[in-house]
Amino acid sequence: MKMRIKQNNNISDKIIKITLISISLLLLAYSGYRSYHLSFTIDESQTCNDFVPLSFMQIVSYNQELSANNHILNTLLVKLFSSLFGFSEFVLRAPNFIACIIYLLFSYLISKQVNNLLGVICCFIFLTANPYLLDFFSLCRGYALATSTMLASVYFLLEYNKNYIRSNLFYAYLFASLAVLSNFSLLIYFASLLIVTALIFFCKNDSPFSLKVIFSEFLIPILTTLILTVILYEPIRKLIKFNGLYFGGEVGFKHDTITSIAQTSLYGQPYATCLLSFVSNLILFITVFSFGIILWKTLTTKKINLNFFSLSFLLIVLPALVSITQHYLIGSKFLTDRMALFFIPLFMLHLSSIITSIKRSLVRYSLSILLALLLVGHTVRSANFNYYLSWHFDCQTKEMLNDLKSFSLQDNISTMKLGIDPLYAQTIRFYKRTQKLYWLSEVDSYILKPHECNYYYIMNEDNLFIKNHEKKIIKQYSTSGSYLLKELLISKTH
């Protein structure tokens, strides 16, 4: 009998490994190809144009360029990779492609905490099947690094809660610190981690409390907090002083954070509009329902049970409470869109814990399979090799420059002036430098110089510019909707 159980466990382990490795390889291939193929975007270009050329201390201290767009860990890694391997798109995005590997690894390790084969596979799918999250594993930004290192921190926190081994706490705070250095919005997670650590200590420590015991147990959190404070004090002080933290919402947590997470996760699909309100309210309902269950169990048992379910609940609710508190105390904006990206795996982790805690196996299996199929179907439908959701307008800039190169040869133009919408300036600067486009002499705002350029690259919203000035439409780009126009009033520059 024991031999049969052992054989069944071995078979289950093999099925899990083969399935999850197959899914992981598909996701890595998807992210890897997009890293190589897709056009650079405005924020990626600003990172490489303005921050990567700076020295280590200038990057860390925000000494030269003051912008929240400088995600410190990402900028430093891009600087390292580009110095070693050159300035290609894939190399510059490689740190976040590596973040994809980290994310998949810790998604697997967390999923293994579920005790059945189907539960492990479904939990892994819940954590990974989100098209908006997948966008950032092929972008030269800090969001994927932040989310991946945060998930690693969550894994070690869960392990620390189970075995109380100090090394797990050390790694939980190490990865949490890397998450904060990847993106400052993860300070909300770091503050929540401090609270959860305190709860674990006071709930599980049976020995009498003393300052010595408390200091000993909290040495790692205290030291990590002090180190982070020293590193981040000056950048955050400057960002606050010069109004650099301008991105975010001011309506409310539900509208700005929950709804924006739901909206971006739906990825602009045809059913997104009709499902948005339902998904947003469902997220809120699940959170309130979980609170009710935990409160009821705590009151009936007269004891706080820090299991997988309650910990995953705290990790989704505490960051929300910290965000709301700091908004009303110091006026911080609510996190929206990509700034709130890390809430996605936290919520999906809690959703997994809810489903795995259902005692009726038929209900548990049916719900797991249904949700997993819906998530996979949505992710496959949303998958594309053309654009990133948040930077849809900038997805064909590289293609436009290739077209422009051909047109410059046809027109025999040795030095070309290009008029652009200002939002395209960073990406065009990036390609002008990296692809050595010496024939492109000037890049100016078409608004300021409507009749002084050879060609114009404008957004599809700017049709009035075409009507008010004599321009020939050379090409409209189907995915971005942008236009490439030719000036008809000035003579060619030979």
Disulfide bonds with the S-S distance in Angstrom:
none
